[in-house]
């Protein structure tokens, strides 16, 4: 249902207000039960994964391109406006064509996620605050066959627009949930037969090759925050501490890069 808009004061557009205000959006999107999908590819993947749209937003020139998507939902509004108006509304130019306000799905419990089917390899993101890193880790997890991703309570939102965009929509393909409480949730994984291995530069770490050679039937890989790595509470509960050997004086890799290496080595 095409709805042409001429003002940013239309209350029906509230889902799209101040899209560049990260702090505001990180709070109100979960509160309102929504997330934002951007670009044809990402919106397509969201819809294919069963996500439910609330509305669409684009300029006139993008209607033919996106019509195969929004025509699947004839009862929902497709807000169309001048590009300058849309930029004023959202705070940025919609150079990827369109936005879709999507209904945020309910997350499964940790036990429910692990019990859906046999999962042999999961990733845990502890307090990673950069949405770009979160999105990149999800993309690597999808590409390299990780069964699920668990994020701690203070980790950035995988359904924030930037994380979704960097993941290329793979956040809709990899099962995920929040692991709470943390770090006590590590015990739940261990009770279910997982060996919990943390990527660290700390003492007592074995190499990633050594971990792979141990051939654990169920493995959970923990990646700590960008600045300080894993918290002491998480570190104290690990079964293994693991490092990627470095050369040429490089002390460590970015967390997204290290996750890709660990996922590939343990595939």
N, C-alpha and C positions, 0 to 999 in steps of 0.2 A: 504494500500500500504506500504509494509515493506521497510524501508530505513535504512540500516546499516551505522552507523556513526563511524568515527575513529578520529575525531578532534573536540575540543570545539570551534574552529574558524569558523565553518560552520554558516553563517548568518541565516540560517533557524532555528537555535536553540536559537535565541536571547530571545524568550519568557521564556526560562528556566534558563537564566543566573542569578547567584548570588541570589538564592532563599532565603537565610538566611539573607539578608540585608533588615531588616524590613522597614527602612526609605526609601530606594530606591524603594523597591517593592510597598510600599504604594503609592508612587507617580506615578511610570511608569505604573502600571497595569490599573488604571482608564484612564490614558492618552492614552494607547494603546487599550483600550476597551477590556481587557481580565481579566480573573481570573483563578486560578489554582485549579483543583480538584485532590485529592490524595486518593488512595485506591479503591478497586473494589466497595465497598458499596457506597462510596461518589460519584464516577463517575456514577454509575448506577442511583442513585437518581437524579443527575443533568440531565442525559439524559432523564429519565422518566418525569422530570419536563419541558422538552422541551428546555433545554440549548443546544447550538450548539457548538460542539468541533471544534478546529482549527488544533490540532495534538495530538499525544500521544507519551509518552516517557517511555521506560522500558528496562530492560535487557532481554536477550534471554530466560532465564528460565521462565519468566512470560508470554510469548506469548500464551501458551495454556489457561491459566487462564483468560486472558483478551480478547481473540479472540471474544467471543460473543458480546463484546461491540464495538471493533473497526471494526469488520466486517460489522456492520450496516452502516459504512461510508467508503466504499471502495476507494473513491476518495481522502481521507485524508491521510497524511503521518503518519506512525507509526515508530518513531525513535528508533532504537535498538542499544545498545552499551554495551561495557564491564562495569561492575559495577564501577570499579575505574574511568573510564572516566566520567560516569554519576555523580559520587560524586564530581569530580573536576568541572563539569559544574554547578551543582545545589548548591553545598556547603554542602550536607548531603547525607547519605546513604538512598536509596529508599527502606526501609525495608517494606513499605506497598505495594510494587509491582510496581506501575506505577503512572505517573502524566498525566493529560490531560490539555492542554491549552484550555480554553473555551472562547467563545465570551461573553462578559459582556452584559447582557440585559439592555435595556433602562428602567429606573425607572418610574413608573407612578407618576403623580402629587398627592399631598395630597388629593385634592378634588376627583380626579379620583379613588384613592384607596378606599376612604370612600364611594364613590358612586357606586362601582361595585355591591355591595349587602349590605343588612343590616348587619352592624358590631356592635355588642353590647359591645365588650371588646377589647381594644387595650393597648399595652404597649409602653411607650416612654422611650428611652435610652438617657439621657442627658450627653453628653461629656464623656461617658465611654470609656477609652482609652486602656484597656487590651483586646486583641482579645480573650483570653480564656474566660473572663467573658461574652463577647458578644455572643460567640458561645454557652456557657452554658445557657444563657438566652433564646436564640432561641430554644434550645432543650426542655427546660421547657415549653416554649410557645406552641410548637407543641404538646407536650405530654398532656398539660392541657387545650387545646382548645382555646387559645388566637386567636382572629380573625385576628390581624395584629400587626406588630411592626413598630414603627416610630423611626428613629434615627436622632439626631440633627447634624448640619453641622460639629461639631468637634468630633463626636463620631467615634470610630474605624470602619473600613470597615467590614461589615458582610461577604463580599466575599473575605476577605483575607484568605490565605490557612489555618492558624491556627484556625481562627474562624469557617471556614467550617468544619474542622476536628473535633473540639470539639462539634459542633452542630450535628455531625453524618449525615451531609447533610440535616438536617431539615430546614436550611436556604432557601432551594429551595421549601419547602412546605408551609412555613408561608409567606403570602403576606407582603411586607415591602417597605418602601420608606424613603427618607429623608424629615424631616419637616423643612422647610426653608421659611421665616425667623424664627428664634428662639430668644426669647421666644414668639414673637408675634403670632406664629402659634397656640398657645394655644387658642387664640380667635376664630380661625377657628373651632376647635373642639367644643368649647362651643356653637358656632352658630349652629352646627349640632346636638346639644342636649346632648353632652357628659358632664358628671361631671368629672372634672379633679382633680385627687387625687394624691398628692405627698408623697412618702415614706420618712419620715424625723424623726429626733430626736428632732426637734425644738419645741418651745412652741406652745400651742394651738392645739396639735395633738390629734386626737381621735384614739382609738384602731382599728385595722384591723377588729375585730369582729363587732364593732359599725358601721364601714363603710358598711360591708356586710349586716347588719341588715337594713340599709337604703334602700337597694334593688333598686339601680339606674338602669334604663333600658339601659343606655349607660354609660360605665365607661372607663376612660383612666387613667392608672396607670403610674406615672412618677418615674423613678429611676435615682438618681443623680450619679455624678462621684465618683470613689472609695475613694478618699481622703477627699473631702469637702462636699459631698452631692450635693444638688441642688443649682444652682446659685440664688442669690437674685432676679434677674429679673423673673425667673420661679416661685420662691416661692411666689412672690407678686401676681401672676395671678391665683393661685390655688383656686379651690372651697373647697377642703378639704386637711388637713394635717393629715397624717396617720402614726401610729407607730405600730410595732410588740412588744408587751410586752416581756421583757427579764427577766431571772432568774439567780441566782447564780453570780451576779455581772458582767455578760456579758453585754457590752454596746450596741453592734450591731452585725448584721450578715454581711458576705460578700454579695455584691450586687447580685451575682448570686443566693445565697441561699435565700436571702430575696425575690427575684422575684419568686422563686418556691413556697415559702410559700404564697405569695400574690395571685399568679395564682390559687393555689389549693383552698384557702379560698374563692375566688370570682368566682369559676367555675360555 
